[in-house]
């Protein structure tokens, strides 16, 4: 596990190190509140990948206070809402492109024209 190796070599949490660098550079921070930061990770593996990291080291969600869990809920809600809006926009663009293609005769109702 890379996080465990980082801790054994550096004596620090890799996620705390990443968060510290992102806060200093403020290049990939997407959203934040008093307790959490949402960022787009460097070299993300998936489109729209986001990490929500606590501002203070918390190895498990069970260790968070009720107030921090509520703040996590707020940032998670905003994240999901924005992803939903993005998906709706993408589907609308796809629908518009498909309608233009159908009007131009590039595709027929059941697929590509022969």
One Martini backbone bead per residue (centre of mass of N, CA, C, O) as a GRO file, in nm:
protein
  114
    1UNK     BB    1   0.094   0.039   0.026
    2UNK     BB    2   0.155   0.369  -0.037
    3UNK     BB    3   0.073   0.509   0.230
    4UNK     BB    4   0.242   0.331   0.417
    5UNK     BB    5   0.517   0.383   0.287
    6UNK     BB    6   0.520   0.686   0.333
    7UNK     BB    7   0.505   0.672   0.640
    8UNK     BB    8   0.763   0.501   0.682
    9UNK     BB    9   0.957   0.710   0.534
   10UNK     BB   10   0.832   1.008   0.648
   11UNK     BB   11   0.616   1.018   0.899
   12UNK     BB   12   0.362   1.072   0.705
   13UNK     BB   13   0.079   1.163   0.558
   14UNK     BB   14   0.001   1.171   0.227
   15UNK     BB   15  -0.268   1.337   0.241
   16UNK     BB   16  -0.155   1.572   0.404
   17UNK     BB   17   0.060   1.648   0.195
   18UNK     BB   18  -0.126   1.702  -0.041
   19UNK     BB   19  -0.300   1.915   0.093
   20UNK     BB   20  -0.078   2.117   0.155
   21UNK     BB   21   0.005   2.164  -0.142
   22UNK     BB   22  -0.274   2.254  -0.249
   23UNK     BB   23  -0.311   2.498  -0.063
   24UNK     BB   24  -0.056   2.648  -0.152
   25UNK     BB   25  -0.126   2.638  -0.474
   26UNK     BB   26  -0.435   2.635  -0.563
   27UNK     BB   27  -0.495   2.447  -0.840
   28UNK     BB   28  -0.711   2.183  -0.748
   29UNK     BB   29  -0.930   2.336  -0.609
   30UNK     BB   30  -1.292   2.312  -0.595
   31UNK     BB   31  -1.359   2.284  -0.279
   32UNK     BB   32  -1.466   2.429   0.046
   33UNK     BB   33  -1.431   2.421   0.401
   34UNK     BB   34  -1.353   2.413   0.732
   35UNK     BB   35  -1.299   2.072   0.709
   36UNK     BB   36  -1.286   2.059   0.380
   37UNK     BB   37  -1.138   1.926   0.069
   38UNK     BB   38  -1.180   1.960  -0.280
   39UNK     BB   39  -1.009   1.768  -0.534
   40UNK     BB   40  -0.808   1.739  -0.819
   41UNK     BB   41  -0.612   1.505  -0.896
   42UNK     BB   42  -0.322   1.415  -0.989
   43UNK     BB   43  -0.354   1.205  -1.229
   44UNK     BB   44  -0.623   1.105  -1.286
   45UNK     BB   45  -0.820   0.809  -1.359
   46UNK     BB   46  -1.086   0.987  -1.386
   47UNK     BB   47  -1.340   1.149  -1.476
   48UNK     BB   48  -1.415   1.371  -1.222
   49UNK     BB   49  -1.223   1.331  -1.008
   50UNK     BB   50  -1.250   1.325  -0.644
   51UNK     BB   51  -1.131   1.465  -0.338
   52UNK     BB   52  -1.208   1.427   0.012
   53UNK     BB   53  -1.045   1.618   0.263
   54UNK     BB   54  -0.931   1.663   0.561
   55UNK     BB   55  -0.772   1.918   0.735
   56UNK     BB   56  -0.746   1.696   0.938
   57UNK     BB   57  -0.630   1.427   1.071
   58UNK     BB   58  -0.830   1.130   0.955
   59UNK     BB   59  -0.837   0.787   0.933
   60UNK     BB   60  -1.150   0.801   1.027
   61UNK     BB   61  -1.483   0.872   1.031
   62UNK     BB   62  -1.539   0.789   1.333
   63UNK     BB   63  -1.351   1.040   1.444
   64UNK     BB   64  -1.556   1.237   1.381
   65UNK     BB   65  -1.744   1.485   1.431
   66UNK     BB   66  -2.059   1.591   1.395
   67UNK     BB   67  -1.980   1.856   1.258
   68UNK     BB   68  -1.792   1.729   1.042
   69UNK     BB   69  -2.006   1.544   0.916
   70UNK     BB   70  -2.183   1.776   0.819
   71UNK     BB   71  -1.962   1.903   0.636
   72UNK     BB   72  -1.933   1.657   0.460
   73UNK     BB   73  -2.224   1.657   0.357
   74UNK     BB   74  -2.210   1.930   0.213
   75UNK     BB   75  -1.975   1.867   0.012
   76UNK     BB   76  -2.106   1.615  -0.109
   77UNK     BB   77  -2.360   1.749  -0.216
   78UNK     BB   78  -2.218   1.951  -0.405
   79UNK     BB   79  -2.073   1.740  -0.572
   80UNK     BB   80  -2.323   1.581  -0.678
   81UNK     BB   81  -2.466   1.824  -0.804
   82UNK     BB   82  -2.240   1.896  -1.009
   83UNK     BB   83  -2.233   1.622  -1.151
   84UNK     BB   84  -2.526   1.631  -1.242
   85UNK     BB   85  -2.506   1.890  -1.412
   86UNK     BB   86  -2.287   1.782  -1.600
   87UNK     BB   87  -2.444   1.539  -1.711
   88UNK     BB   88  -2.681   1.700  -1.826
   89UNK     BB   89  -2.512   1.865  -2.024
   90UNK     BB   90  -2.395   1.629  -2.183
   91UNK     BB   91  -2.668   1.506  -2.271
   92UNK     BB   92  -2.765   1.756  -2.421
   93UNK     BB   93  -2.536   1.764  -2.630
   94UNK     BB   94  -2.588   1.485  -2.745
   95UNK     BB   95  -2.881   1.539  -2.830
   96UNK     BB   96  -2.816   1.771  -3.025
   97UNK     BB   97  -2.624   1.616  -3.211
   98UNK     BB   98  -2.828   1.400  -3.292
   99UNK     BB   99  -3.042   1.589  -3.413
  100UNK     BB  100  -2.859   1.710  -3.631
  101UNK     BB  101  -2.792   1.440  -3.768
  102UNK     BB  102  -3.083   1.366  -3.841
  103UNK     BB  103  -3.149   1.622  -4.011
  104UNK     BB  104  -2.897   1.563  -4.213
  105UNK     BB  105  -2.884   1.228  -4.246
  106UNK     BB  106  -2.648   1.078  -4.087
  107UNK     BB  107  -2.891   0.953  -3.926
  108UNK     BB  108  -3.102   0.718  -3.811
  109UNK     BB  109  -3.320   0.603  -3.581
  110UNK     BB  110  -3.134   0.307  -3.561
  111UNK     BB  111  -2.875   0.454  -3.688
  112UNK     BB  112  -2.669   0.422  -3.923
  113UNK     BB  113  -2.631   0.489  -4.231
  114UNK     BB  114  -2.564   0.305  -4.528
   0.00000   0.00000   0.00000
